[in-house]
Amino acid sequence: MSEFDGDNGWAAVGLSSGLSTQLMRMLTSDDIVPGSAPSYEVCKTIYVYHPLGAKMAEAPIKMAQTKPRKLTVEGGPEERLVEAFEREWKALGADRYIRNTHALSRVYGIASCVAIAEGIEPNEPIPLDKLHELDLTFNVVDPLNTAGSLVLEQDPNKPGFLKPGDISIAGKPYHPSRACVMLNEQPVYIEWTNSAYGFVGRSVYQRALFPLKSFIQSMITDQAVTEKAGLLVMKLDSPGSIIDRVAQAFYALKREHLKGAKTGNVLSIGTQEDVASLNFQNLEGAASFARNNILKNIATAADMPAVLLNQETFAEGFGEGTEDAKKVAGYIDWIRAEVEPLYSFFDDFVMRRAWNPEWYKSIQSEFPEEYGSKSYDEAFYSWKNAFKASWQNLLEEPDSEKVKTDDVVTKAAVSLFEVLSPKMPQEEVARLAGWVADVFNSRETFKGTPLYLDEEAISSYEPAQMMDEPRPEVESSHL
């Protein structure tokens, strides 16, 4: 904002206090010093408005979810089971609820996800046999919604010492089977968390509050430099101590000519006059150094790799297994382990809704020999116990390395076959040949053209007997 001064021309003025934003007032306040604890309102403001707020809260879980889990159900119709599970998982939007719960727990120090079933009071458990018939949804709530119920027990002689228990939302208690509480870091004895209204975990912004304030200062510096980068300074000869209106208008005209000049024009100035821009040569190094250190301080305080904050690219790409990529992959593996309770919470609901009794009838008709006489409960619990979900590795080998790896593995399998097959009966040779085919089919290079062998035909194969050729008689000679 600028105002015109009749005597001195245009003069820059600062923003009035009425136009300053909440984030600006908060993070440029002198009250924020190293060790300051953010309140609930401060954490919300940083999350919503600070350039790094959402990234610090959401980037880890977003990266963890870039690749879906690999699901297996051994001993059952795996393809049908996995297909039904994934379809219901997407229908419920489970990934989104997990991501939001984890992000809010990092923002405030604690967050909860609760299941809502229409027609059933929150303090009652949801009947499992009717779960697939109910209108089910989930809500993600922050500590303000659960204030008073998640303070955590401070008596070390009680079983619930520093453990989240039953929660209440707006005065309504929820059954433990319908809620999952997520903490960011472990609670510390008699250490109150302002942002979470309890003796619980801590916000990811707590240790980083002061460098987050410094980052705003660096943005103000960037803005100031940007505003002055196009400024031209015109050095003119002084006409004397008395400047009349004619001289003043003359110099104003020269400034206007300079302002409108561009490539292709010719501008004339006096031999003793000069035109130059502001010199930012000494500013660049100091500003860049300070900004990089601020980002590193924020990443250190938040216990996360700095590369996730400063948007720098990896030296050779994320999939190449560089040191930066390995550190980030290790950090994401830790995040995946941290959110495992949330995934288990949703797995139970999804399995019940996906593998419901009506759907089970289609399985019985498709596999009558195996499931025709088996009850639904017996089949369901056998599948649930066999259910496994594993995360895919974030670090992927490039195609060139995959081909080299497949070449080594397949050559080793062929060499083993060549060594063992001459010493084994034909039935074992068939089994060994089937194993070699499985090795080839498991490799990425050969998935488009799988190898199938008839083991029965190989086991009954009798190799042709090689007949000895008659040896020519050698005529004896007598001396």
C-alpha positions as CSV (number, residue, x, y, z in Angstrom):
1,M,0.0,0.0,0.0
2,S,1.3,3.5,-0.9
3,E,0.2,7.1,-0.3
4,F,1.1,10.2,-2.3
5,D,3.0,13.0,-0.5
6,G,2.8,16.2,-2.5
7,D,6.2,17.5,-1.4
8,N,8.2,14.3,-1.6
9,G,6.4,12.3,-4.3
10,W,5.4,8.6,-3.7
11,A,6.3,7.3,-0.3
12,A,5.9,3.6,0.8
13,V,4.0,2.9,3.9
14,G,3.4,-0.4,5.8
15,L,0.2,-2.4,6.1
16,S,-2.1,-1.1,8.8
17,S,-2.7,-3.3,11.8
18,G,-6.3,-3.8,10.8
19,L,-5.1,-5.6,7.6
20,S,-2.5,-7.8,9.3
21,T,-3.4,-11.5,9.2
22,Q,-3.7,-13.8,12.2
23,L,-0.6,-15.7,11.1
24,M,1.4,-12.5,10.6
25,R,0.5,-11.2,14.1
26,M,1.2,-14.6,15.7
27,L,4.5,-15.5,14.2
28,T,6.0,-12.1,14.2
29,S,5.1,-11.6,17.8
30,D,8.0,-11.1,20.3
31,D,6.2,-13.5,22.7
32,I,7.3,-16.5,20.6
33,V,10.8,-17.6,21.8
34,P,12.6,-20.9,21.7
35,G,10.7,-23.3,24.0
36,S,7.3,-21.6,23.5
37,A,4.4,-24.2,23.5
38,P,1.8,-23.6,20.8
39,S,-1.9,-23.5,21.8
40,Y,-4.7,-25.2,20.0
41,E,-5.5,-22.0,18.1
42,V,-1.8,-21.5,17.1
43,C,-1.6,-25.1,15.8
44,K,-4.7,-24.6,13.7
45,T,-3.5,-21.3,12.3
46,I,-0.1,-22.8,11.3
47,Y,-1.8,-25.9,9.8
48,V,-4.2,-23.8,7.7
49,Y,-2.1,-20.8,6.7
50,H,1.6,-21.4,7.2
51,P,3.4,-22.5,3.9
52,L,5.0,-25.5,5.7
53,G,2.1,-26.3,8.1
54,A,0.2,-28.7,6.0
55,K,3.4,-30.3,4.6
56,M,4.7,-31.1,8.0
57,A,1.4,-32.7,9.0
58,E,0.4,-34.5,5.8
59,A,3.5,-35.2,3.7
60,P,4.7,-38.3,5.7
61,I,1.3,-40.2,5.5
62,K,0.7,-39.1,1.9
63,M,4.1,-40.5,0.9
64,A,3.4,-43.7,2.9
65,Q,0.1,-44.2,1.0
66,T,1.6,-43.7,-2.4
67,K,1.7,-47.4,-2.8
68,P,-1.2,-49.6,-1.6
69,R,-0.7,-52.5,0.7
70,K,-0.3,-56.0,-0.8
71,L,-3.1,-58.2,0.5
72,T,-2.9,-62.0,0.8
73,V,-5.4,-64.6,2.2
74,E,-3.9,-68.0,2.1
75,G,-6.1,-71.1,2.1
76,G,-9.1,-69.3,0.5
77,P,-10.3,-68.0,-2.9
78,E,-7.7,-65.3,-2.6
79,E,-8.5,-63.4,-5.8
80,R,-12.2,-63.1,-4.9
81,L,-11.5,-62.2,-1.3
82,V,-9.0,-59.5,-2.1
83,E,-11.2,-58.0,-4.8
84,A,-14.2,-57.7,-2.5
85,F,-12.0,-56.2,0.3
86,E,-10.4,-53.6,-1.9
87,R,-13.8,-52.6,-3.4
88,E,-15.3,-52.0,0.1
89,W,-12.1,-50.3,1.3
90,K,-12.5,-47.7,-1.5
91,A,-16.2,-47.4,-0.9
92,L,-15.7,-46.4,2.7
93,G,-12.9,-44.0,1.9
94,A,-10.6,-45.6,4.5
95,D,-7.4,-44.2,3.1
96,R,-8.7,-40.6,3.5
97,Y,-9.9,-41.2,7.1
98,I,-6.6,-42.7,8.0
99,R,-4.7,-39.8,6.4
100,N,-6.8,-37.2,8.1
101,T,-6.6,-38.8,11.5
102,H,-2.8,-39.1,11.4
103,A,-2.4,-35.6,10.1
104,L,-4.5,-34.1,12.8
105,S,-2.7,-36.1,15.5
106,R,0.6,-34.4,14.2
107,V,-1.1,-31.0,14.2
108,Y,-2.4,-31.1,17.8
109,G,-0.7,-34.1,19.4
110,I,-3.8,-36.3,19.5
111,A,-6.8,-37.1,17.2
112,S,-9.4,-39.8,17.0
113,C,-11.5,-41.7,14.4
114,V,-14.9,-42.9,15.4
115,A,-17.5,-45.1,13.6
116,I,-21.0,-43.8,13.2
117,A,-23.9,-46.2,12.6
118,E,-27.3,-44.8,12.0
119,G,-29.9,-46.0,14.6
120,I,-27.3,-47.2,17.1
121,E,-26.3,-45.1,20.1
122,P,-22.5,-44.2,20.3
123,N,-22.1,-46.0,23.6
124,E,-23.4,-49.3,22.2
125,P,-21.2,-51.7,20.1
126,I,-22.1,-52.2,16.5
127,P,-23.6,-55.7,15.9
128,L,-21.1,-57.5,13.7
129,D,-23.7,-59.8,12.0
130,K,-25.6,-56.7,10.8
131,L,-22.6,-54.5,10.0
132,H,-23.0,-54.9,6.2
133,E,-26.7,-53.8,6.4
134,L,-26.0,-50.6,8.3
135,D,-25.4,-47.1,7.0
136,L,-21.8,-46.8,8.3
137,T,-19.6,-43.7,8.2
138,F,-16.5,-42.4,10.0
139,N,-15.7,-39.1,11.6
140,V,-12.3,-37.7,12.4
141,V,-12.3,-35.5,15.5
142,D,-9.6,-33.3,17.0
143,P,-8.8,-32.7,20.7
144,L,-11.3,-29.8,21.0
145,N,-14.1,-32.3,20.2
146,T,-12.9,-34.8,22.8
147,A,-11.8,-32.3,25.4
148,G,-12.1,-33.6,28.9
149,S,-12.2,-37.3,28.0
150,L,-8.6,-37.8,26.8
151,V,-6.7,-36.1,29.5
152,L,-5.0,-39.4,30.4
153,E,-4.5,-41.0,33.8
154,Q,-1.6,-39.6,35.9
155,D,-1.7,-42.2,38.7
156,P,1.2,-44.7,38.0
157,N,-0.6,-47.3,40.2
158,K,-3.5,-47.6,37.8
159,P,-3.7,-49.7,34.7
160,G,-4.7,-46.8,32.5
161,F,-1.6,-44.8,33.4
162,L,-0.8,-42.5,30.3
163,K,-3.0,-44.7,28.1
164,P,-5.9,-43.3,26.0
165,G,-9.2,-44.8,27.1
166,D,-12.8,-44.2,26.4
167,I,-13.6,-41.1,24.6
168,S,-16.6,-38.7,24.7
169,I,-17.6,-36.3,21.9
170,A,-19.9,-33.4,22.8
171,G,-20.9,-35.2,26.0
172,K,-21.7,-38.6,24.3
173,P,-19.5,-41.5,25.3
174,Y,-18.3,-43.9,22.5
175,H,-17.9,-47.7,22.8
176,P,-14.2,-48.7,22.7
177,S,-14.8,-50.9,19.7
178,R,-16.0,-47.8,17.7
179,A,-13.0,-45.5,18.3
180,C,-9.3,-45.4,17.5
181,V,-7.1,-42.8,19.2
182,M,-3.9,-41.7,17.5
183,L,-1.1,-40.0,19.5
184,N,1.8,-38.1,18.0
185,E,4.8,-39.1,20.2
186,Q,4.3,-40.7,23.6
187,P,2.8,-38.8,26.6
188,V,5.2,-37.6,29.3
189,Y,4.3,-37.7,33.0
190,I,2.7,-34.5,34.2
191,E,3.6,-32.7,30.9
192,W,0.5,-30.8,29.8
193,T,0.0,-30.3,26.1
194,N,-1.8,-27.0,25.4
195,S,-2.8,-27.9,21.9
196,A,-4.4,-31.2,22.9
197,Y,-6.0,-30.2,26.3
198,G,-4.4,-33.2,28.1
199,F,-1.3,-35.0,29.3
200,V,-1.0,-36.6,25.8
201,G,1.4,-36.4,22.8
202,R,2.8,-33.3,21.3
203,S,2.2,-31.3,18.2
204,V,4.8,-31.6,15.4
205,Y,4.9,-27.7,15.6
206,Q,5.9,-27.6,19.3
207,R,9.7,-27.8,18.9
208,A,9.6,-26.1,15.6
209,L,7.6,-23.1,16.6
210,F,10.5,-20.6,16.7
211,P,12.0,-21.6,13.3
212,L,8.5,-21.5,11.8
213,K,8.4,-17.9,12.9
214,S,11.8,-17.3,11.3
215,F,10.5,-18.8,8.1
216,I,7.9,-16.1,7.9
217,Q,10.6,-13.5,8.4
218,S,12.5,-15.0,5.4
219,M,9.3,-14.7,3.4
220,I,9.1,-11.0,4.3
221,T,12.7,-10.6,3.2
222,D,11.9,-12.3,-0.1
223,Q,9.0,-9.9,-0.6
224,A,11.2,-6.9,0.1
225,V,13.9,-8.0,-2.3
226,T,11.3,-8.7,-5.0
227,E,9.8,-5.2,-4.6
228,K,13.2,-3.6,-4.9
229,A,14.7,-5.8,-7.6
230,G,13.3,-3.7,-10.4
231,L,14.2,-0.4,-8.8
232,L,16.5,1.9,-10.8
233,V,18.6,4.6,-9.2
234,M,19.3,7.7,-11.4
235,K,22.2,9.8,-10.3
236,L,21.6,13.4,-11.5
237,D,23.7,16.5,-11.3
238,S,22.4,18.9,-8.6
239,P,21.2,22.2,-10.2
240,G,21.9,24.1,-7.0
241,S,20.4,25.0,-3.7
242,I,17.3,26.6,-5.2
243,I,15.1,24.3,-7.4
244,D,12.3,26.2,-9.1
245,R,9.3,24.5,-10.7
246,V,10.8,24.4,-14.1
247,A,13.9,22.5,-12.9
248,Q,11.7,20.2,-10.8
249,A,9.5,19.4,-13.9
250,F,12.7,18.8,-16.0
251,Y,14.1,16.2,-13.6
252,A,10.6,14.5,-13.3
253,L,10.5,14.3,-17.1
254,K,14.0,12.6,-17.2
255,R,12.7,10.1,-14.6
256,E,9.6,9.3,-16.7
257,H,11.8,8.8,-19.8
258,L,14.0,6.4,-17.8
259,K,10.9,4.6,-16.5
260,G,9.4,4.1,-19.9
261,A,12.6,3.1,-21.7
262,K,13.0,-0.4,-22.9
263,T,14.9,-2.5,-25.4
264,G,15.2,-0.8,-28.7
265,N,15.0,2.8,-27.3
266,V,17.8,5.3,-26.9
267,L,18.1,7.2,-23.7
268,S,20.6,10.1,-23.3
269,I,21.9,11.2,-19.9
270,G,24.7,13.7,-18.9
271,T,28.3,12.7,-18.8
272,Q,28.3,13.1,-15.0
273,E,25.1,11.2,-14.5
274,D,24.6,7.5,-14.0
275,V,21.7,4.9,-13.9
276,A,22.1,1.7,-11.8
277,S,20.0,-1.0,-10.1
278,L,20.4,-1.9,-6.5
279,N,23.3,-4.3,-5.8
280,F,22.0,-7.5,-4.1
281,Q,25.3,-9.4,-4.6
282,N,26.1,-9.6,-0.9
283,L,22.5,-10.3,0.1
284,E,22.1,-13.5,-1.9
285,G,24.5,-15.6,0.1
286,A,23.4,-14.6,3.5
287,A,19.7,-14.9,2.6
288,S,20.1,-18.4,1.1
289,F,22.2,-19.5,4.0
290,A,19.7,-18.3,6.6
291,R,16.7,-19.8,4.7
292,N,18.4,-23.2,4.3
293,N,19.3,-23.3,8.0
294,I,15.7,-22.4,8.9
295,L,14.4,-25.3,6.9
296,K,16.9,-27.7,8.4
297,N,16.0,-26.4,11.9
298,I,12.3,-27.0,11.3
299,A,13.0,-30.5,9.9
300,T,15.3,-31.4,12.9
301,A,12.7,-30.1,15.3
302,A,9.9,-32.1,13.6
303,D,12.1,-35.2,13.4
304,M,11.6,-35.6,9.6
305,P,14.0,-35.6,6.6
306,A,14.7,-32.0,5.5
307,V,14.3,-33.1,1.8
308,L,10.6,-33.4,2.4
309,L,10.4,-29.8,3.4
310,N,12.7,-27.9,1.0
311,Q,11.5,-29.6,-2.1
312,E,15.0,-30.5,-3.3
313,T,15.2,-33.3,-5.8
314,F,17.1,-36.5,-4.9
315,A,20.6,-36.7,-6.3
316,E,19.8,-39.6,-8.7
317,G,16.0,-40.0,-8.3
318,F,14.0,-41.6,-5.5
319,G,14.0,-45.1,-7.0
320,E,17.8,-45.2,-7.4
321,G,18.5,-46.0,-3.7
322,T,20.7,-43.0,-3.0
323,E,21.5,-42.1,0.6
324,D,18.7,-39.4,0.8
325,A,16.2,-41.8,-0.7
326,K,17.2,-44.5,1.8
327,K,16.7,-42.1,4.7
328,V,13.3,-41.0,3.5
329,A,12.3,-44.6,2.8
330,G,13.3,-45.6,6.4
331,Y,11.3,-42.7,7.8
332,I,8.2,-43.6,5.8
333,D,8.5,-47.2,7.0
334,W,8.4,-45.9,10.6
335,I,5.3,-43.8,9.7
336,R,3.7,-47.0,8.3
337,A,4.3,-48.8,11.5
338,E,2.9,-45.9,13.5
339,V,-0.4,-45.9,11.7
340,E,-0.8,-49.7,11.8
341,P,-3.5,-49.4,14.6
342,L,-5.6,-47.2,12.3
343,Y,-5.3,-49.8,9.5
344,S,-6.3,-52.6,11.8
345,F,-9.3,-50.6,13.0
346,F,-10.6,-50.3,9.4
347,D,-9.6,-53.8,8.4
348,D,-12.1,-55.3,10.9
349,F,-15.0,-53.2,9.5
350,V,-14.1,-53.7,5.9
351,M,-13.7,-57.5,6.2
352,R,-17.2,-57.8,7.9
353,R,-18.8,-55.6,5.2
354,A,-17.0,-57.1,2.2
355,W,-17.2,-60.8,3.2
356,N,-20.8,-60.7,4.3
357,P,-23.2,-63.7,4.5
358,E,-25.0,-62.7,1.2
359,W,-21.6,-62.5,-0.6
360,Y,-20.6,-65.8,1.0
361,K,-23.5,-67.6,-0.8
362,S,-21.8,-66.8,-4.2
363,I,-18.6,-68.3,-2.9
364,Q,-20.5,-71.5,-1.8
365,S,-22.1,-71.8,-5.3
366,E,-18.7,-71.2,-7.0
367,F,-16.7,-73.5,-4.7
368,P,-19.3,-76.1,-3.6
369,E,-16.8,-78.8,-2.7
370,E,-14.8,-76.7,-0.3
371,Y,-17.5,-74.3,1.1
372,G,-20.8,-76.0,0.3
373,S,-21.1,-77.5,3.8
374,K,-19.0,-75.0,5.7
375,S,-20.7,-72.3,7.8
376,Y,-20.2,-68.6,7.2
377,D,-18.6,-68.0,10.6
378,E,-16.2,-70.9,10.2
379,A,-15.1,-69.6,6.7
380,F,-15.0,-66.0,7.8
381,Y,-12.7,-66.5,10.8
382,S,-10.4,-68.8,8.7
383,W,-10.0,-66.0,6.2
384,K,-9.6,-63.3,8.8
385,N,-6.8,-65.3,10.5
386,A,-5.1,-65.9,7.2
387,F,-5.4,-62.2,6.1
388,K,-2.1,-60.4,5.8
389,A,-1.3,-56.9,4.5
390,S,2.3,-55.9,3.7
391,W,3.6,-52.6,2.5
392,Q,5.4,-52.3,-0.8
393,N,8.9,-51.1,-0.8
394,L,9.2,-47.4,-1.8
395,L,12.7,-48.0,-3.3
396,E,12.3,-49.5,-6.7
397,E,15.2,-50.8,-8.8
398,P,15.4,-49.2,-12.3
399,D,14.5,-51.5,-15.2
400,S,18.2,-52.0,-16.1
401,E,19.0,-53.3,-12.6
402,K,15.9,-55.5,-12.6
403,V,17.0,-57.2,-15.8
404,K,20.5,-57.8,-14.3
405,T,19.0,-59.3,-11.2
406,D,16.6,-61.6,-13.2
407,D,19.5,-62.7,-15.3
408,V,21.5,-63.8,-12.2
409,V,18.6,-65.5,-10.5
410,T,17.4,-67.5,-13.6
411,K,21.0,-68.6,-14.5
412,A,21.4,-69.9,-10.9
413,A,18.2,-71.9,-11.2
414,V,19.2,-73.4,-14.5
415,S,22.7,-74.3,-13.2
416,L,21.1,-76.0,-10.2
417,F,18.9,-78.0,-12.5
418,E,21.8,-79.1,-14.6
419,V,23.8,-80.2,-11.6
420,L,21.0,-82.1,-9.8
421,S,18.8,-83.6,-12.6
422,P,21.3,-86.3,-13.8
423,K,21.4,-87.7,-10.3
424,M,17.7,-87.7,-9.5
425,P,14.8,-90.1,-10.5
426,Q,12.5,-88.8,-13.2
427,E,9.7,-87.9,-10.8
428,E,12.0,-85.6,-8.9
429,V,13.3,-84.2,-12.1
430,A,9.7,-83.1,-13.0
431,R,9.3,-81.4,-9.6
432,L,12.7,-79.7,-10.1
433,A,11.6,-78.5,-13.6
434,G,8.4,-77.1,-12.1
435,W,10.4,-75.2,-9.6
436,V,12.6,-73.7,-12.3
437,A,9.5,-72.6,-14.2
438,D,8.2,-71.0,-11.0
439,V,11.5,-69.1,-10.6
440,F,11.2,-67.8,-14.1
441,N,7.5,-66.8,-13.7
442,S,8.2,-64.9,-10.5
443,R,10.6,-62.6,-12.1
444,E,9.4,-59.2,-13.5
445,T,11.1,-59.8,-16.9
446,F,9.1,-62.9,-17.7
447,K,5.7,-62.0,-16.3
448,G,4.4,-61.2,-19.8
449,T,5.4,-64.6,-21.1
450,P,5.0,-67.2,-18.3
451,L,6.5,-70.6,-18.6
452,Y,4.1,-73.6,-18.1
453,L,5.4,-77.2,-17.8
454,D,3.5,-80.5,-17.7
455,E,5.1,-82.1,-14.7
456,E,3.2,-85.4,-15.1
457,A,4.4,-85.7,-18.7
458,I,8.0,-85.0,-17.5
459,S,7.8,-87.5,-14.7
460,S,6.6,-90.3,-17.1
461,Y,9.1,-89.4,-19.8
462,E,11.7,-92.1,-20.5
463,P,14.8,-90.8,-22.2
464,A,15.9,-92.8,-25.3
465,Q,18.6,-95.3,-24.6
466,M,21.8,-94.5,-26.6
467,M,23.0,-97.7,-28.3
468,D,26.7,-98.4,-28.4
469,E,28.1,-98.1,-31.9
470,P,30.1,-101.2,-33.0
471,R,33.8,-100.7,-32.6
472,P,35.7,-101.5,-35.8
473,E,37.9,-104.6,-35.5
474,V,41.5,-104.0,-35.8
475,E,43.4,-106.5,-37.9
476,S,46.3,-108.0,-36.1
477,S,49.6,-108.0,-37.9
478,H,52.3,-110.5,-37.4
479,L,55.9,-109.7,-37.4
